[in-house]
Amino acid sequence: MTYKSISTIIFCGLLIRLLLAYVNAFIGPTPGGENDALGFHFVGSHYAITGDPLAHDIYRVGWYYSLFLGYVYKYSINSIFLGSLFSILAWFLSTLLVLRIMELINASIFQKVCSASLMSFLPSMIFYSSVTLREPFQLFFLTLLVYSILRFALTKSLLHLFLLPLALFGLALLHQSLIVTSILLLLLFTIYLYSKGIKKIWQNFGLYMIFLLMIGLVPVASSLIQTLSYSFEAGIVESLISHNEGLIGDAGQARARYRIEPPENSFFGIFTYPFIAFFQYQLEPLPWNVSSFGDILLFLENLIRVTILFYLIKFAYKEGLFSVDYIFPLLISYLIVEGIWSLGTINWGTASRHHIPAMGLLSVLGFFLYSEIEKKFVKKIPS
């Protein structure tokens, strides 16, 4: 295998997405291109035509993506195909960032090929990164964030230190849940820098960076609280329960729904809920819930994800979680993102979309699975 193999994989992934974007725009909605994707496009298109941001209240957390589409449409072409091209660009840049992270951790060509293949050909990645959805941009900003953390920690590059506000602010604007994610990842960044002993640079720039980040995140967090259909006045537990009640009520009898009741308002119920939610979020549809070809694809994707996590746990058990510098920020970032999404997801169709932002992290964490495959099979094949 050579670097040409990686280029070929990305090129094929690009062609598939361009074809799907064309079909979605000029023939009919592709899987993932209905409902929300059309909604984001419609709001952006309406803003481009009327210039009225209040008609759909797009100055809200989570709807800045439609505002972005509106500006693109206003000053170029008002076309869902163009909006889809920007989603494809976000996927493409995310894939390049994944490969840069693989370089930082000294991955082999085979391991880079595996990561590029996962980013390029996983069915949910293909469909959701070919239409006007926020997830490809969430993927980009999250992957940029992790790459910047690793690059600064390993090379002391100040350019990547100053990319952190951009990545965190982008995440916070794209979804309400990502505000909490952004703040937790900022804390992770601080802990990781201190664990690397980067004290002099951190003392010179750290407080300044935190100040800039908080200037951006606090107003966004305030906007979140004002726009949510529930508040935190009754406490986080009650807010979590009420949010799940709303999701379950809105879902009705949806076929892909895997949660039918909100968490029990008791110590045991609240304590076990995150673990149950994370388990279902990662594994649904379980075999007995599979009833369509799409379910089969999602089930196979879940197997890939769980297998990667299994080999990571296996490595951590044998070698120690902190024996390799980059494991800590990658694993904790992945668990933070997936854990927060799991708390507010109740069906596996939505879960398949919510997995997209962390796919860059998963593609890198697959390093451990790829190493096992390379050791057992690839290196035994005569060259």
VMD Tcl script that draws the C-alpha trace (Angstrom):
set ca {
  {0.00 0.00 0.00}
  {1.14 3.54 -0.79}
  {-0.07 7.10 -0.28}
  {-1.73 6.74 -3.68}
  {-4.10 4.23 -2.05}
  {-5.20 6.87 0.44}
  {-5.73 9.44 -2.33}
  {-7.78 6.91 -4.32}
  {-9.99 6.13 -1.32}
  {-10.69 9.81 -0.63}
  {-11.29 10.52 -4.32}
  {-13.82 7.65 -4.55}
  {-15.54 8.90 -1.38}
  {-15.71 12.36 -2.92}
  {-17.23 11.10 -6.17}
  {-19.90 9.09 -4.32}
  {-20.88 12.17 -2.30}
  {-21.01 14.41 -5.36}
  {-23.31 11.91 -7.07}
  {-25.60 11.72 -4.03}
  {-25.66 15.52 -3.73}
  {-26.69 15.76 -7.39}
  {-29.44 13.15 -6.97}
  {-30.66 14.84 -3.77}
  {-30.80 18.26 -5.42}
  {-32.20 17.47 -8.87}
  {-34.00 14.11 -8.67}
  {-35.30 13.52 -5.15}
  {-34.24 13.31 -1.51}
  {-31.63 10.67 -0.73}
  {-31.57 8.92 2.68}
  {-30.80 11.64 5.23}
  {-31.79 14.36 2.79}
  {-35.40 14.69 3.95}
  {-36.92 16.55 6.91}
  {-34.09 18.36 8.74}
  {-31.84 18.68 5.69}
  {-34.65 20.24 3.66}
  {-35.61 22.38 6.65}
  {-32.13 23.88 7.05}
  {-32.00 24.57 3.31}
  {-35.46 26.14 3.26}
  {-34.67 28.50 6.16}
  {-31.35 29.51 4.59}
  {-33.00 30.01 1.21}
  {-35.76 32.15 2.72}
  {-33.18 34.36 4.43}
  {-31.23 34.71 1.17}
  {-34.38 35.87 -0.64}
  {-35.96 38.09 2.03}
  {-33.03 39.11 4.22}
  {-35.32 38.60 7.22}
  {-33.58 36.65 10.03}
  {-36.61 36.91 12.32}
  {-39.08 34.96 10.17}
  {-37.53 31.72 11.35}
  {-35.56 33.13 14.30}
  {-32.24 31.92 12.90}
  {-30.15 33.87 15.40}
  {-30.52 30.89 17.72}
  {-28.08 28.25 18.85}
  {-28.26 25.41 16.35}
  {-29.74 27.56 13.57}
  {-26.61 29.51 12.74}
  {-25.99 26.81 10.16}
  {-29.06 28.00 8.24}
  {-27.80 31.58 8.60}
  {-24.52 30.44 7.07}
  {-26.40 28.80 4.18}
  {-28.40 32.00 3.77}
  {-25.26 34.08 3.29}
  {-23.85 31.51 0.84}
  {-27.08 31.48 -1.18}
  {-27.46 35.26 -1.08}
  {-24.05 35.98 -2.56}
  {-23.81 33.04 -4.97}
  {-26.50 30.56 -6.10}
  {-29.64 29.71 -4.14}
  {-29.36 25.96 -4.60}
  {-29.49 22.98 -2.27}
  {-26.77 21.42 -4.42}
  {-24.41 24.25 -3.46}
  {-25.31 23.80 0.21}
  {-24.55 20.10 -0.12}
  {-21.15 20.89 -1.64}
  {-20.22 22.78 1.53}
  {-21.16 19.71 3.60}
  {-18.93 17.61 1.36}
  {-16.12 20.15 1.83}
  {-16.51 19.87 5.62}
  {-16.23 16.07 5.35}
  {-13.17 16.36 3.07}
  {-11.34 18.72 5.44}
  {-12.24 16.48 8.39}
  {-10.75 13.48 6.60}
  {-7.52 15.41 5.95}
  {-7.38 16.34 9.65}
  {-7.82 12.68 10.62}
  {-4.84 11.81 8.41}
  {-2.79 14.59 10.03}
  {-3.61 13.15 13.44}
  {-2.53 9.72 12.19}
  {0.78 11.29 11.17}
  {1.20 12.77 14.65}
  {0.83 9.32 16.22}
  {3.22 7.74 13.68}
  {0.62 5.50 12.05}
  {1.62 3.20 9.19}
  {0.29 3.52 5.64}
  {-2.06 0.59 6.26}
  {-3.47 2.25 9.37}
  {-4.02 5.51 7.46}
  {-5.78 3.56 4.70}
  {-8.12 2.04 7.32}
  {-8.91 5.45 8.83}
  {-9.50 7.01 5.41}
  {-11.76 4.09 4.45}
  {-13.84 4.46 7.60}
  {-14.26 8.18 6.97}
  {-15.03 7.67 3.28}
  {-17.23 4.59 3.01}
  {-19.21 4.15 6.21}
  {-22.83 4.36 4.93}
  {-24.07 6.90 7.47}
  {-21.02 9.07 6.79}
  {-21.71 8.95 3.07}
  {-25.38 9.91 3.28}
  {-25.22 12.53 6.04}
  {-22.17 14.32 4.64}
  {-23.77 14.67 1.19}
  {-26.76 16.83 2.20}
  {-27.50 20.09 4.01}
  {-27.08 18.93 7.61}
  {-25.04 20.37 10.49}
  {-23.29 17.11 11.33}
  {-20.44 17.39 8.77}
  {-19.55 20.79 10.24}
  {-19.77 19.43 13.79}
  {-17.40 16.68 12.62}
  {-15.00 19.27 11.19}
  {-14.87 21.53 14.24}
  {-14.53 18.63 16.68}
  {-11.75 17.01 14.65}
  {-10.03 20.41 14.31}
  {-10.26 20.86 18.07}
  {-8.64 17.52 18.86}
  {-5.98 17.95 16.19}
  {-5.11 21.40 17.54}
  {-4.83 20.06 21.09}
  {-2.53 17.23 20.02}
  {-0.47 19.40 17.68}
  {0.11 22.06 20.30}
  {0.88 19.53 23.04}
  {3.33 17.57 20.87}
  {4.97 20.36 18.84}
  {4.27 23.59 20.83}
  {2.73 25.17 17.72}
  {1.10 28.43 18.82}
  {-0.91 28.59 15.58}
  {-2.84 25.52 16.73}
  {-3.31 26.99 20.18}
  {-5.08 29.93 18.58}
  {-7.26 27.60 16.46}
  {-8.94 26.38 19.65}
  {-11.33 29.37 20.04}
  {-12.47 28.89 16.43}
  {-13.13 25.18 16.92}
  {-14.88 25.56 20.28}
  {-16.99 28.50 19.15}
  {-18.00 26.67 15.97}
  {-19.15 23.67 18.00}
  {-21.12 25.84 20.41}
  {-23.01 27.56 17.57}
  {-24.03 24.35 15.84}
  {-26.04 22.62 18.57}
  {-27.22 23.24 22.11}
  {-25.65 20.04 23.46}
  {-22.28 21.01 22.00}
  {-22.05 24.01 24.32}
  {-21.65 21.65 27.27}
  {-19.32 19.53 25.12}
  {-17.20 22.58 24.30}
  {-16.80 23.59 27.95}
  {-15.86 20.03 28.98}
  {-13.34 19.76 26.14}
  {-11.83 23.08 27.23}
  {-11.27 21.58 30.68}
  {-9.81 18.47 29.05}
  {-7.44 20.67 27.07}
  {-6.25 22.34 30.28}
  {-5.70 19.02 32.07}
  {-3.86 17.51 29.11}
  {-1.49 20.46 28.78}
  {-0.57 20.26 32.44}
  {-0.06 16.50 32.14}
  {2.40 17.23 29.31}
  {4.26 19.71 31.52}
  {3.70 22.66 29.18}
  {3.74 25.19 31.98}
  {5.75 28.11 30.65}
  {3.72 28.45 27.45}
  {0.52 27.81 29.37}
  {1.33 30.55 31.90}
  {1.97 33.03 29.08}
  {-1.06 32.21 26.97}
  {-3.40 30.03 29.00}
  {-5.32 32.67 30.93}
  {-5.63 34.78 27.80}
  {-7.04 31.83 25.85}
  {-9.54 30.92 28.55}
  {-10.68 34.54 28.67}
  {-11.28 34.58 24.91}
  {-13.07 31.25 25.01}
  {-15.39 32.27 27.81}
  {-16.23 35.55 26.06}
  {-17.50 33.45 23.18}
  {-19.10 30.57 25.07}
  {-20.96 32.43 27.83}
  {-23.29 34.42 25.53}
  {-23.97 31.28 23.51}
  {-24.76 29.36 26.70}
  {-27.09 32.17 27.76}
  {-28.87 31.95 24.40}
  {-29.26 28.21 24.91}
  {-31.02 28.60 28.24}
  {-33.37 31.20 26.78}
  {-34.34 29.12 23.74}
  {-34.77 25.69 25.31}
  {-38.31 24.53 25.93}
  {-37.32 23.75 29.50}
  {-35.13 25.52 32.02}
  {-32.66 24.46 34.69}
  {-34.61 26.12 37.48}
  {-35.81 22.78 38.84}
  {-32.31 21.29 38.63}
  {-30.35 19.29 36.08}
  {-32.10 16.00 36.93}
  {-35.58 17.42 36.39}
  {-34.44 19.11 33.19}
  {-33.06 15.81 31.90}
  {-36.31 13.99 32.72}
  {-38.48 16.70 31.19}
  {-36.32 16.79 28.04}
  {-36.69 13.03 27.60}
  {-40.43 13.24 28.21}
  {-40.66 15.80 25.41}
  {-38.62 13.64 23.04}
  {-40.68 10.54 23.79}
  {-43.93 12.46 23.37}
  {-42.83 13.91 20.02}
  {-41.62 10.51 18.77}
  {-45.04 8.86 19.12}
  {-44.87 5.27 17.91}
  {-41.80 5.73 15.71}
  {-40.42 2.37 14.58}
  {-36.79 3.15 15.45}
  {-37.55 4.37 18.97}
  {-35.66 2.39 21.63}
  {-36.67 4.35 24.72}
  {-40.32 4.44 25.76}
  {-40.02 6.00 29.22}
  {-37.92 8.83 30.68}
  {-35.38 8.03 33.41}
  {-36.90 7.22 36.78}
  {-36.71 10.13 39.20}
  {-34.79 8.25 41.90}
  {-31.15 7.87 42.88}
  {-30.93 4.43 41.27}
  {-32.77 5.56 38.14}
  {-30.61 8.63 37.60}
  {-27.41 6.73 38.45}
  {-28.06 3.90 35.96}
  {-29.61 6.03 33.23}
  {-26.32 7.30 31.67}
  {-24.99 3.74 31.36}
  {-28.22 2.38 29.86}
  {-28.52 5.38 27.53}
  {-24.91 5.00 26.36}
  {-25.33 1.24 25.81}
  {-28.46 1.68 23.69}
  {-27.02 4.66 21.86}
  {-24.01 2.60 20.82}
  {-25.74 -0.71 20.02}
  {-29.30 -0.09 18.82}
  {-30.75 -1.53 16.71}
  {-30.00 -4.77 18.52}
  {-30.48 -7.92 16.37}
  {-34.07 -8.50 17.48}
  {-34.99 -4.93 16.49}
  {-33.57 -5.14 12.97}
  {-36.38 -5.07 10.41}
  {-35.03 -3.30 7.32}
  {-31.93 -3.07 5.13}
  {-31.10 0.29 6.71}
  {-31.22 -1.33 10.15}
  {-28.75 -3.97 8.97}
  {-26.32 -1.26 7.84}
  {-26.61 0.55 11.18}
  {-26.16 -2.72 13.07}
  {-22.93 -3.42 11.13}
  {-21.70 0.12 11.80}
  {-22.34 -0.42 15.49}
  {-20.27 -3.62 15.37}
  {-17.37 -1.68 13.87}
  {-17.62 1.01 16.55}
  {-17.85 -1.47 19.43}
  {-14.98 -3.57 18.04}
  {-12.72 -0.51 17.94}
  {-13.63 0.34 21.54}
  {-13.00 -3.28 22.55}
  {-9.45 -3.19 21.22}
  {-8.86 0.15 22.89}
  {-9.99 -1.29 26.23}
  {-7.84 -4.35 25.59}
  {-4.82 -2.14 24.97}
  {-5.54 -0.03 28.04}
  {-5.79 -3.18 30.18}
  {-2.51 -4.63 28.90}
  {-0.37 -1.53 28.49}
  {-2.03 1.08 30.67}
  {-4.28 3.88 29.47}
  {-1.61 6.58 29.84}
  {1.26 4.63 28.28}
  {0.76 6.50 24.99}
  {0.48 10.29 25.10}
  {-2.42 10.76 22.72}
  {-4.82 8.11 24.11}
  {-6.11 10.26 26.96}
  {-7.42 13.26 24.97}
  {-8.76 11.08 22.14}
  {-10.62 8.62 24.35}
  {-11.99 11.19 26.80}
  {-13.06 13.49 23.96}
  {-14.89 10.59 22.31}
  {-16.63 9.55 25.52}
  {-17.63 13.16 26.32}
  {-19.19 13.72 22.90}
  {-20.92 10.34 22.64}
  {-21.99 10.38 26.28}
  {-23.71 13.76 26.03}
  {-25.45 12.84 22.77}
  {-26.68 9.56 24.28}
  {-28.54 11.33 27.10}
  {-30.90 13.07 24.69}
  {-31.29 10.46 21.93}
  {-34.15 7.97 21.91}
  {-34.10 6.31 18.48}
  {-31.39 4.74 16.36}
  {-32.14 6.85 13.27}
  {-31.24 10.01 15.17}
  {-28.35 8.20 16.87}
  {-26.82 7.41 13.47}
  {-26.66 11.15 12.79}
  {-25.35 12.01 16.24}
  {-22.48 9.55 15.80}
  {-21.12 11.61 12.88}
  {-19.34 14.38 14.87}
  {-17.18 11.84 16.73}
  {-16.34 9.75 13.66}
  {-13.00 11.49 13.24}
  {-12.07 10.47 16.77}
  {-13.29 6.92 16.20}
  {-11.28 6.66 12.98}
  {-8.12 7.54 14.89}
  {-8.93 5.33 17.89}
  {-9.24 2.48 15.39}
  {-5.42 2.67 15.36}
  {-5.42 -0.17 17.90}
  {-7.71 -2.42 15.84}
  {-5.77 -1.60 12.67}
  {-2.53 -2.51 14.45}
  {-3.94 -5.94 15.35}
  {-5.11 -6.55 11.78}
  {-1.78 -5.42 10.36}
  {0.17 -7.60 12.79}
  {-1.91 -10.74 12.19}
  {-2.65 -10.54 8.48}
  {-1.12 -7.74 6.45}
  {2.50 -8.27 7.38}
  {2.18 -11.98 6.66}
  {1.23 -11.36 3.03}
  {4.32 -11.67 0.76}
  {5.19 -8.37 -0.90}
}
mol new
graphics top color blue
foreach p $ca { graphics top sphere $p radius 0.5 }
foreach p [lrange $ca 0 end-1] q [lrange $ca 1 end] { graphics top cylinder $p $q radius 0.2 }
display resetview
